[in-house]
């Protein structure tokens, strides 16, 4: 964290969402990095979110100690204490810091199977129009847009959009299964 944003504390304490957003944009990455040693045994995303909620809640009682990055240092302390509490609750063991510096073994990359791609295309083309369009919209967004936005864009109610996704998934799974591709049975239900 380069810039000391403690001057935003007063605005944050008064409930200024924009000030908190500015502080959060600067603090999130280094705060996330401070939790890396807990990542294999604790849901660090949940810890991070809880820490941010607590910062928002306690900002009105925060008293600077005269050193820079006071609110950030408090966030780190809160996040680490939450992670340690979760460790104690689950009786897990954090990863030693020296292990984090080791390079992971590279995994072998295999090119896509051309036969599988052919079957996928064939099954996708066989879908009815609306399920195919709904699935196509979701895949094209790559998770960047919520289903509500995609449904609105396609002029569908959310429930209709979701039913089309479910139908497309079932039909694809059934088609793939008929072509000898093992499919998780849950996708067929």
N, C-alpha and C positions, 0 to 999 in steps of 0.2 A: 504494500500500500504506500504509494508515493506521497500524495497530498494529505495533510492533516485536515480532516473534515470535522473536527470537534466544534467548529463554529456553527455547524448545523444542529447541534444538540438542542438548543433552545427551540428552534422551529420543529424539530422532531417531537420534543416534549409537548408542544402545543398541538400535535396531531397533524402536522404538515406532511402529507403523503409524498409530495414531490421532494421535499428535503430528505425524507427517509429513503426514497428511491435512489436519489443521488448518492447517499451514503452507502446504501446496499450495493449499488453497482460497483463501487470502489472496493468494498469490504468482502464481497462474496467469494471471489476466487482465493484470496489469501486465507480466509477463514476455512474454506473447504480444504485447502492444502494443509492447514494445521491439524486436520482430522485424519489425514491419510494413513497414519499408523493404526487407526481403528477400523479401517475400511473392510477388512476381511472378517471382522467379528461383530460389527455393530452397523446398523442401518444409518450410515453417516448422513444421508439425505434427510432423514427424519430428525436427527440430532441438529443438523444445520437449520432446518426450518423452525424447530422448537427454540433454538438459540435466537434466531431473528425475531420470533414472536416475543420472547422475553425481553430482548433489547427494546423493542417497540413499547412494551409495557413498563419497563423501568426507566426509560429515558427521562421522565420528569423528575426522578429521584437521583439521577446521575450527578455526581459532583467531581469535576475535573481535579486531577492531582498536580496539574501544572506541567506534566510531561505530554509530549505529542501522542496522538492516536489513542486517547483515553477510552473513548467509546469502543473502538476496535479491540483494545486490550481486554476490556470487559467482556466483549462478545467471545473472544478466544477463551477466556476463563470459563464463561458459562458453557460454551460448547464442549470444552474438555471435561468439565465436571459432569455434564449430561452423558457424555460418552463413557466416562468412568463408572457412573451410576448404572448405565446399561450393561457394562461389562460385569459389574458385581451381580446384577440381577440375573444375568444369563450364565455367569461363572465361566466366561470365555477368556481367552488369552490374546492380548494384542500381538501384532507382528513386530518383532524387533526391528529397530530403525535400520540396522545394517542390511537386513534382508530386503528392505525397500529399495536400496541402491543397486541391487543385483539386476542385471538385464534378464528378462524372461526368455525362455527358450523360444525361438521362432517356430511357429506352427507351419506345417506344410500347406501350401495353397494349391488347391486342385482346380483346374478350369471347369466351368459348368459342363454337365453332361449333355451333349447335343440331343440325345434321345429323350431325356427328361424334358428339355426345353421344347422339343417338338410336341410331346404329349401335353405339356402345360398350355402351349398355344392352341392346340386342338380343343382341349377342354374349355379354355377361356372363350374361344370363338363359338362354342356350342351353347354358351349361356344365353338365356333370354335377354332381351334388350335392357330392361330396367335394372335387373341385378348386375348385368355386365357394366352398365354405366355407373351405378353406385360404387361397385368395386373398383372400377377404373379411376373414379374421382378420389377415392380414399388412397389408392396406391400412388396416384400422381401427386397428392399432397405430401406424401412421405411423413405423415404425422405432424406436419407443420400447422394444419388447420383443424379446428374441432369439427366434429360431425355436424353440429348445428349449422356451421357456415357452409359446409359442403351440401347439406340438404337444402338450405336456402338457395344456393347457387343453382341447384338442379330443380328448383321449384317443387320440392317434396317436403312433406312434414317430416320432422325428425324421426318419428316412429316408423313411417313408411320407408325412409332411407335405411334405418337400422334393420328392418325386415328384409329389405332387398340385399343388404350385406350378408345377413344370415342365410338367406336363400342361395346367394352366389357361393358362399363358403361351403354349404352342404352339397350343392350341385358339383362344384369343383372337386370336392373330396370324393364324392361318389364316382365321378368320371375317372379321376386318377386311380382310384381303387380298382375299377374295371380294367384299367390298362396295366395292372400289376404294380402300381406304385403304392408302397405301404403308406398308409395315412393313419394319423392318430384317430382312434375310434371316437374320441370326443368330438371331432370335427364332423362326424357323420350323424351325430344325434341332434 
